[in-house]
Amino acid sequence: MNAGPLRLGTLHRARGKAAGFTLVELLVAVVIGLAMTLAVTLMLTRYESGRRTLTAVNDASIGGAYVSYTLDRLVRSAGSGYMQSWVNAGGCRVLATRSGTQVLPRTAAFPAPFASAPQTVRLAPVVVHAGIGAGGSDVLAVMTGSSGLGEAPMPIQPGSANTNALRLGSTVGLRGGDLVLVFQDRVNCMIQQVATGFTGGADQLLSFGGTYADSDIDGIELIDIGVSEPAWVVPLGGVGAARPLFQLIGIGPNATLVAHDMLQLDGTDTVTAVADGVGDLRVRYGVDTTGDGRIDSWQDPASADWSAATLQSGTEAARVRLSQIMALRIAIVTRTQLPERDAVVPASLLLFPDLDAALQVTRTLSAAERQVHWRVLDFTVPLRNTLLLAS
């Protein structure tokens, strides 16, 4: 008789235990789940943003280190091959043709961003063309040989030159295809090329031929070299691996460091990219005015006495000033490529902060530029060939 009610109570208790969540409980669970999802999403977003920023900053730092190394390597060796001939060759007007077409002095402007550089180039280890690059940045003109041959000038026998050859005291070390500098009067210096198949030795006759050989460049004839004044030959290197570097280096579009080969050794008149993410390039001269081989002062290449126009004037005073430049202080400003949502840097950057106020540069950033990360790299490069000349 009592079995029925007992089973019914048990059934009610089982149903109560099997009942689901209430509506309030479900809503609370959904809200908690949404909050956790939002928190995880925000954490992932911030992590990805931080990782992207860190990667971009690291890439800019690596790019800056590469640019610093490249500029140091180029500038440090500036003047190799001809600095021992500085007394007789310094500041001379460089004359060169390629396959019969004159490349120096230029008959037209250099390609952008070097269009404002002077078309006449005078021999110098390094000259800074202040403010002619993109955004008012500086342009470096670096000239160096790479022959690895003695680097002492070889006297030309008086009156021995003709339209394609001349005589030296010795031709040891010269080979076919080598580029040489022929000069006599500090006014003009001709780039010539040794004839294919030539091997220096006991023969004193040096024959010219090939892409860069020419008997008449911009009205200066080879046959007149060494007739009325002493003249010399200096090896510069070849057109293969050991090339001389007569380059313009500056900032191009889209924050790219670019270079132009003034001798067009690759056969083109184009500008090549060196590194991206470089937004500015500024330079100061380290000058020795006492002749002891030590830097006495830093000079602005935009000032009248140290401007490119003054240093490239071909005067004796210009040659003296060029020989007083012992080092370059270079500041490059690198940047990341991907913008942030908000401004992440100050409105301006200060370059050369430890120098006198007149030598400092303030780089003002636009609103868009402030949304990317910038870094200033400042380093000094000694001109070892000029230092050796001073010593």
Backbone torsions as a table, in degrees:
resi	resn	phi	psi	omega
1	MET	NA	-32.4	-177.6
2	ASN	-91.8	-3.8	-176.0
3	ALA	-68.1	-35.7	-178.1
4	GLY	-61.4	-56.8	-179.3
5	PRO	-57.7	-37.9	179.8
6	LEU	-63.9	-42.8	179.4
7	ARG	-65.2	-36.5	-179.8
8	LEU	-66.7	-42.4	177.4
9	GLY	-63.2	-40.8	177.9
10	THR	-62.2	-39.1	179.7
11	LEU	-65.1	-40.2	179.0
12	HIS	-64.7	-40.0	179.6
13	ARG	-66.3	-35.2	179.1
14	ALA	-67.5	-40.7	178.9
15	ARG	-65.8	-38.0	178.7
16	GLY	-63.3	-40.2	178.8
17	LYS	-67.0	-30.8	-177.5
18	ALA	-87.0	-2.2	-177.5
19	ALA	-65.6	146.9	-178.6
20	GLY	-81.6	-168.5	178.4
21	PHE	-75.4	152.6	173.3
22	THR	-76.9	168.1	-180.0
23	LEU	-61.4	-39.2	179.5
24	VAL	-63.6	-43.4	179.6
25	GLU	-63.0	-40.3	178.2
26	LEU	-63.4	-42.9	179.2
27	LEU	-62.6	-41.8	178.0
28	VAL	-61.9	-43.1	179.9
29	ALA	-63.1	-41.4	179.0
30	VAL	-63.0	-44.1	-180.0
31	VAL	-62.0	-44.3	178.4
32	ILE	-61.8	-42.5	178.8
33	GLY	-63.0	-43.4	178.1
34	LEU	-62.4	-42.0	179.6
35	ALA	-62.1	-43.6	179.2
36	MET	-65.2	-41.1	178.0
37	THR	-61.8	-43.0	178.7
38	LEU	-63.6	-42.1	-179.9
39	ALA	-63.2	-44.5	179.2
40	VAL	-63.8	-41.8	179.3
41	THR	-61.3	-45.1	178.9
42	LEU	-62.4	-41.0	178.9
43	MET	-63.0	-44.0	178.9
44	LEU	-64.8	-41.1	-179.8
45	THR	-63.2	-46.2	179.5
46	ARG	-65.6	-37.1	177.3
47	TYR	-62.4	-47.2	-179.9
48	GLU	-64.5	-39.9	178.5
49	SER	-63.6	-44.7	178.5
50	GLY	-64.4	-40.7	178.9
51	ARG	-64.3	-41.1	179.0
52	ARG	-64.3	-43.3	179.4
53	THR	-64.4	-44.9	179.6
54	LEU	-61.5	-42.5	178.8
55	THR	-63.6	-43.0	-179.5
56	ALA	-65.0	-42.5	178.7
57	VAL	-64.9	-41.3	177.9
58	ASN	-63.5	-41.8	178.0
59	ASP	-61.5	-41.8	178.2
60	ALA	-64.4	-37.8	178.5
61	SER	-66.1	-42.8	177.9
62	ILE	-64.6	-42.2	177.3
63	GLY	-62.3	-39.6	177.7
64	GLY	-63.9	-40.4	177.6
65	ALA	-63.5	-40.4	178.2
66	TYR	-64.2	-44.4	179.4
67	VAL	-63.1	-42.0	178.6
68	SER	-60.0	-45.5	178.8
69	TYR	-62.4	-44.1	-178.1
70	THR	-63.1	-47.6	179.7
71	LEU	-65.3	-39.9	178.1
72	ASP	-60.3	-45.0	-178.8
73	ARG	-63.9	-41.5	-178.6
74	LEU	-70.2	-47.0	-174.0
75	VAL	-74.0	-38.5	-177.0
76	ARG	-58.0	-35.9	-177.6
77	SER	-94.6	5.7	-178.0
78	ALA	-56.4	135.2	-180.0
79	GLY	93.0	-5.2	178.2
80	SER	-57.5	138.9	176.4
81	GLY	98.1	-29.4	-175.6
82	TYR	-133.7	-4.3	-177.0
83	MET	-64.2	-29.5	175.9
84	GLN	-68.4	-12.3	177.0
85	SER	-104.3	16.2	-171.4
86	TRP	-58.9	-38.4	-178.0
87	VAL	-57.3	-36.2	-176.1
88	ASN	-105.0	-14.8	-175.9
89	ALA	-118.9	-17.5	-174.2
90	GLY	-58.1	129.6	177.4
91	GLY	77.9	7.3	-179.9
92	CYS	-71.1	154.5	179.2
93	ARG	-77.8	121.5	-176.4
94	VAL	-79.2	128.0	179.7
95	LEU	-117.8	129.0	179.9
96	ALA	-154.3	143.9	171.7
97	THR	-126.2	158.1	175.0
98	ARG	-131.9	116.6	-176.6
99	SER	52.7	40.6	177.2
100	GLY	83.6	-4.0	179.2
101	THR	-103.5	128.1	-177.1
102	GLN	-69.1	128.3	177.6
103	VAL	-110.7	-26.8	175.0
104	LEU	-142.5	130.0	-7.1
105	PRO	-62.1	152.7	-179.3
106	ARG	-66.0	141.7	173.6
107	THR	-93.5	-8.1	175.2
108	ALA	-145.0	167.0	-177.8
109	ALA	-62.7	151.9	172.8
110	PHE	-64.1	154.9	178.0
111	PRO	-66.5	153.3	177.9
112	ALA	-60.0	142.5	9.4
113	PRO	-94.4	24.9	-176.8
114	PHE	-106.4	17.7	-174.3
115	ALA	-61.9	-24.9	-178.8
116	SER	-87.5	-5.2	177.3
117	ALA	-69.7	142.8	-178.7
118	PRO	-62.8	143.7	-177.4
119	GLN	-77.6	-20.7	173.5
120	THR	-92.8	126.9	-177.3
121	VAL	-114.0	129.7	177.7
122	ARG	-110.8	144.3	-173.7
123	LEU	-64.4	123.6	178.9
124	ALA	-162.4	145.4	178.8
125	PRO	-55.9	-49.6	-179.7
126	VAL	-155.2	138.8	176.3
127	VAL	-133.8	136.6	179.0
128	VAL	-102.6	120.9	174.1
129	HIS	-94.5	98.8	-170.4
130	ALA	-72.1	129.4	168.8
131	GLY	74.3	9.0	-176.5
132	ILE	-95.1	-3.3	179.9
133	GLY	-87.3	-178.0	-179.5
134	ALA	-59.6	133.4	178.2
135	GLY	66.2	21.9	-179.4
136	GLY	81.4	12.6	179.2
137	SER	-73.4	165.3	-180.0
138	ASP	-88.6	158.5	176.0
139	VAL	-121.1	132.4	178.3
140	LEU	-98.7	133.1	170.1
141	ALA	-111.2	113.2	-175.7
142	VAL	-115.9	131.1	-179.4
143	MET	-129.6	120.3	-178.8
144	THR	-150.9	145.2	174.3
145	GLY	-95.6	170.5	-179.6
146	SER	-148.8	37.4	-176.5
147	SER	-74.6	-32.0	-175.8
148	GLY	69.7	17.6	-177.0
149	LEU	-112.4	96.7	169.7
150	GLY	55.6	-45.3	180.0
151	GLU	65.1	15.9	175.0
152	ALA	-96.7	141.2	179.8
153	PRO	-65.4	141.8	179.3
154	MET	-106.1	116.0	-176.9
155	PRO	-63.7	138.5	174.6
156	ILE	-87.7	134.6	177.4
157	GLN	-64.4	130.1	-174.3
158	PRO	-54.8	132.6	176.2
159	GLY	67.9	16.3	-176.0
160	SER	-91.8	-11.7	-174.7
161	ALA	-76.1	142.0	170.0
162	ASN	-128.3	-157.6	-174.0
163	THR	-71.9	-19.5	-177.6
164	ASN	-146.3	19.8	-179.8
165	ALA	-163.3	164.0	173.1
166	LEU	-157.1	169.6	-177.9
167	ARG	-113.0	138.7	176.4
168	LEU	-117.2	167.9	174.3
169	GLY	-66.1	-31.4	177.9
170	SER	-157.2	143.8	177.0
171	THR	-112.1	15.0	-178.6
172	VAL	-58.8	131.9	177.2
173	GLY	96.6	-18.1	180.0
174	LEU	-84.4	143.3	-178.7
175	ARG	-136.2	158.9	177.9
176	GLY	-57.6	136.1	-179.0
177	GLY	93.2	-13.1	178.9
178	ASP	-64.4	144.6	172.1
179	LEU	-96.3	136.1	-179.6
180	VAL	-131.3	157.5	176.9
181	LEU	-107.7	122.9	-179.9
182	VAL	-110.2	124.2	-175.3
183	PHE	-151.3	160.3	178.9
184	GLN	-145.8	-23.4	-164.9
185	ASP	-136.5	17.1	-177.6
186	ARG	64.0	-0.8	-177.3
187	VAL	-99.1	-48.8	-178.9
188	ASN	-130.1	142.6	172.7
189	CYS	-136.6	128.6	-174.7
190	MET	-100.1	134.5	171.6
191	ILE	-90.8	123.1	179.1
192	GLN	-124.2	164.6	179.9
193	GLN	-123.6	133.6	179.9
194	VAL	-69.3	138.4	-176.1
195	ALA	-60.3	144.6	178.0
196	THR	-58.5	135.9	178.9
197	GLY	88.5	-8.0	-179.2
198	PHE	-70.6	137.9	174.9
199	THR	-132.3	116.8	-177.7
200	GLY	-66.3	152.5	-179.3
201	GLY	174.5	-131.1	-177.9
202	ALA	-70.1	-26.6	-179.4
203	ASP	-69.5	126.7	-179.5
204	GLN	-86.1	-11.6	-177.2
205	LEU	-82.8	120.1	177.9
206	LEU	-103.1	115.0	-176.1
207	SER	-98.6	141.6	179.4
208	PHE	-109.7	147.9	177.1
209	GLY	178.6	156.8	179.4
210	GLY	115.7	-165.7	-171.0
211	THR	-60.3	-39.6	-173.0
212	TYR	-105.0	6.9	178.2
213	ALA	-83.3	136.2	179.5
214	ASP	-159.5	137.1	-177.9
215	SER	-85.3	-15.9	-177.2
216	ASP	-146.1	112.9	-179.4
217	ILE	-122.7	115.9	177.9
218	ASP	52.6	40.3	176.6
219	GLY	86.2	-2.8	177.6
220	ILE	-100.3	122.0	-175.3
221	GLU	-100.8	138.4	179.7
222	LEU	-60.4	-36.2	-175.8
223	ILE	-64.3	-19.3	-179.6
224	ASP	-89.2	-8.1	-178.9
225	ILE	-71.3	129.0	176.4
226	GLY	81.3	9.3	-180.0
227	VAL	-81.3	-51.2	-175.5
228	SER	-104.4	-18.0	-178.5
229	GLU	-137.9	158.0	175.2
230	PRO	-60.2	144.6	-178.2
231	ALA	-139.1	159.7	-174.4
232	TRP	-140.7	164.5	172.4
233	VAL	-124.9	136.2	176.8
234	VAL	-127.9	124.6	176.2
235	PRO	-69.2	139.5	179.7
236	LEU	-112.1	-21.1	-174.0
237	GLY	131.9	-164.3	-178.6
238	GLY	-120.9	-169.7	177.5
239	VAL	-102.9	4.4	178.4
240	GLY	-98.0	-119.5	-175.6
241	ALA	-74.4	-42.9	-176.9
242	ALA	-90.1	71.6	-176.4
243	ARG	-89.0	143.9	167.7
244	PRO	-70.2	152.9	-178.7
245	LEU	-116.6	105.3	172.5
246	PHE	-113.9	89.9	-167.7
247	GLN	-124.5	149.8	165.9
248	LEU	-105.5	134.4	-177.1
249	ILE	-130.4	129.5	-178.9
250	GLY	-165.2	-170.7	-178.4
251	ILE	-97.7	128.0	177.4
252	GLY	-105.9	-167.0	179.7
253	PRO	-62.4	155.6	175.0
254	ASN	58.8	37.6	175.7
255	ALA	53.9	51.9	-179.5
256	THR	-118.7	130.4	173.4
257	LEU	-79.8	125.9	-174.9
258	VAL	-128.2	162.7	179.9
259	ALA	-139.5	153.0	176.9
260	HIS	-133.1	130.7	178.3
261	ASP	-85.3	109.1	-176.3
262	MET	-67.4	-22.8	178.3
263	LEU	-91.1	-7.7	178.8
264	GLN	54.8	47.1	-177.3
265	LEU	-64.2	-24.5	178.1
266	ASP	-88.5	3.7	176.7
267	GLY	86.1	2.9	-179.5
268	THR	-125.3	162.6	178.8
269	ASP	-112.5	41.9	-173.7
270	THR	-105.1	165.1	175.9
271	VAL	-100.4	135.3	-178.2
272	THR	-113.4	145.3	179.1
273	ALA	-79.0	137.6	177.4
274	VAL	-102.9	-46.2	179.8
275	ALA	-161.4	148.6	177.0
276	ASP	-99.8	170.9	179.3
277	GLY	75.8	23.8	178.1
278	VAL	-114.1	110.9	-172.7
279	GLY	-95.7	-15.5	-178.2
280	ASP	-159.5	153.0	178.2
281	LEU	-144.2	120.2	179.0
282	ARG	-131.9	147.4	-173.2
283	VAL	-136.8	146.8	171.7
284	ARG	-129.6	144.2	178.7
285	TYR	-86.4	135.2	168.0
286	GLY	-96.4	116.5	-166.7
287	VAL	-115.8	138.4	173.2
288	ASP	-107.6	109.9	-178.2
289	THR	-100.5	-4.1	-177.3
290	THR	-107.6	-7.6	176.8
291	GLY	80.8	16.4	-179.6
292	ASP	-100.8	5.6	178.8
293	GLY	78.3	11.7	179.2
294	ARG	-114.1	147.1	179.6
295	ILE	-73.5	121.7	179.0
296	ASP	-97.3	-27.7	-177.7
297	SER	-158.8	162.8	173.3
298	TRP	-107.4	138.0	-174.7
299	GLN	-125.1	144.7	178.1
300	ASP	-85.7	123.4	179.6
301	PRO	-67.4	-5.4	175.3
302	ALA	-90.1	-10.5	179.7
303	SER	-73.7	156.9	-172.9
304	ALA	-60.0	-43.7	-175.9
305	ASP	-71.6	-22.8	-175.3
306	TRP	-120.7	17.9	177.6
307	SER	-72.0	159.6	178.4
308	ALA	-61.6	-37.0	179.3
309	ALA	-62.1	-40.2	178.7
310	THR	-69.7	-46.6	-177.2
311	LEU	-69.2	-23.7	-179.3
312	GLN	-103.1	20.6	-178.4
313	SER	-80.2	-15.8	178.8
314	GLY	82.2	6.2	-180.0
315	THR	-83.7	166.8	177.3
316	GLU	-63.8	-39.0	178.3
317	ALA	-61.8	-38.2	178.0
318	ALA	-65.7	-41.2	178.9
319	ARG	-62.9	-40.3	179.2
320	VAL	-63.8	-44.6	-179.6
321	ARG	-63.2	-41.3	178.9
322	LEU	-61.2	-37.9	-180.0
323	SER	-74.7	-12.1	178.9
324	GLN	-89.4	-8.6	-179.7
325	ILE	-80.8	109.0	-175.6
326	MET	-95.1	-24.0	-175.5
327	ALA	-160.1	165.0	172.9
328	LEU	-119.7	135.0	170.3
329	ARG	-100.0	115.0	-173.7
330	ILE	-113.7	131.5	173.3
331	ALA	-120.2	123.9	175.1
332	ILE	-117.7	145.6	180.0
333	VAL	-115.9	113.9	179.5
334	THR	-100.1	158.6	-177.6
335	ARG	-143.5	155.6	173.5
336	THR	-81.8	164.8	-175.6
337	GLN	-93.2	-38.4	-174.9
338	LEU	-90.1	128.1	-179.2
339	PRO	-77.4	152.0	172.4
340	GLU	-90.8	171.6	-179.6
341	ARG	-71.7	-34.1	-176.4
342	ASP	-123.4	171.0	176.4
343	ALA	-65.7	132.7	-176.8
344	VAL	-121.3	-1.9	179.9
345	VAL	-134.6	162.5	178.1
346	PRO	-65.0	172.9	-177.6
347	ALA	-74.0	-14.5	-179.2
348	SER	-151.1	158.1	177.0
349	LEU	-121.1	142.4	-179.4
350	LEU	-107.7	124.4	178.2
351	LEU	-105.6	145.5	-176.8
352	PHE	56.0	50.6	-173.7
353	PRO	-65.3	-22.2	-177.9
354	ASP	-88.3	-6.4	178.6
355	LEU	-88.4	172.1	177.6
356	ASP	-56.8	153.6	-176.7
357	ALA	-56.3	-34.8	-178.6
358	ALA	-68.1	-19.3	-178.3
359	LEU	-99.1	-7.8	-179.9
360	GLN	-78.6	157.5	178.7
361	VAL	-128.8	129.9	174.8
362	THR	-104.3	119.1	179.6
363	ARG	-98.5	105.1	-179.8
364	THR	-81.1	134.4	-177.7
365	LEU	-105.7	138.7	175.5
366	SER	-75.7	171.9	179.4
367	ALA	-59.9	-41.1	179.2
368	ALA	-68.3	-38.5	-179.4
369	GLU	-67.4	-27.3	-179.8
370	ARG	-73.0	-10.2	179.5
371	GLN	-88.1	0.3	173.3
372	VAL	-118.8	159.0	-178.5
373	HIS	-84.3	135.1	179.1
374	TRP	-119.4	150.4	177.2
375	ARG	-142.4	134.1	179.1
376	VAL	-100.3	125.7	175.3
377	LEU	-113.1	127.8	-174.5
378	ASP	-127.5	122.3	-179.1
379	PHE	-148.2	158.2	-178.5
380	THR	-113.6	133.8	-179.3
381	VAL	-119.6	117.0	176.6
382	PRO	-75.3	145.7	174.8
383	LEU	-94.4	95.7	-169.1
384	ARG	-66.2	-31.3	179.8
385	ASN	-71.6	-36.3	175.5
386	THR	-68.9	-37.5	177.5
387	LEU	-63.5	-40.9	177.2
388	LEU	-64.6	-37.8	178.3
389	LEU	-64.8	-40.2	-179.2
390	ALA	-67.7	-33.5	-177.9
391	SER	-78.6	NA	NA
